[in-house]
């Protein structure tokens, strides 16, 4: 059977389906946002916390945003990066 799912649905149903998949023991990659409400996002986070053996990811992907492009170029000038963590607090940051 399946071991992982990719949830590519509109906000709202995506959170419910992703949460159910986690509860069924599946690895999940879910497109952003993680729900329409804070409660949906929190429910998904709680389900993920209850299943630390699973990989669960929200696909907040901004790889073509100008700030990210500059960051990856700078990182590659130092060495080959493996992981990036970013926090965007204003839309104007790209």
C-alpha positions, -999 to 999 in steps of 0.1 A, spaced: 0 0 0 9 37 0 34 50 24 32 87 15 8 112 0 11 146 -17 -19 168 -8 -25 194 -35 -59 208 -27 -74 242 -20 -70 256 16 -93 239 40 -97 205 25 -59 202 22 -56 205 60 -83 179 67 -69 154 42 -33 159 54 -44 154 90 -63 123 82 -33 109 62 -10 115 91 -34 98 115 -34 68 91 3 66 93 13 81 60 42 105 53 27 138 40 37 168 19 9 193 19 7 224 -3 5 257 15 -13 272 34 -17 246 62 -55 253 64 -80 281 63 -79 286 101 -54 285 129 -73 255 143 -69 235 111 -31 242 111 -29 234 148 -48 201 144 -23 191 116 7 201 138 -7 180 167 -12 150 145 24 154 132 37 157 168 19 125 177 36 106 148 73 116 150 82 86 129 66 102 99 79 129 76 53 157 73 60 189 53 41 220 44 54 231 9 61 268 15 83 270 -15 97 303 -26 127 291 -45 123 319 -71 118 347 -47 146 373 -51 156 371 -14 159 333 -17 179 335 -49 204 359 -33 206 336 -2 213 305 -22 239 322 -44 257 335 -13 255 300 4 268 283 -27 298 307 -28 307 293 7 299 255 2 271 233 -10 240 239 12 218 210 23 189 228 40 175 263 42 152 278 67 136 312 60 111 334 75 93 360 54 76 386 75 66 412 48 55 406 12 80 432 0 109 409 9 102 387 -21 
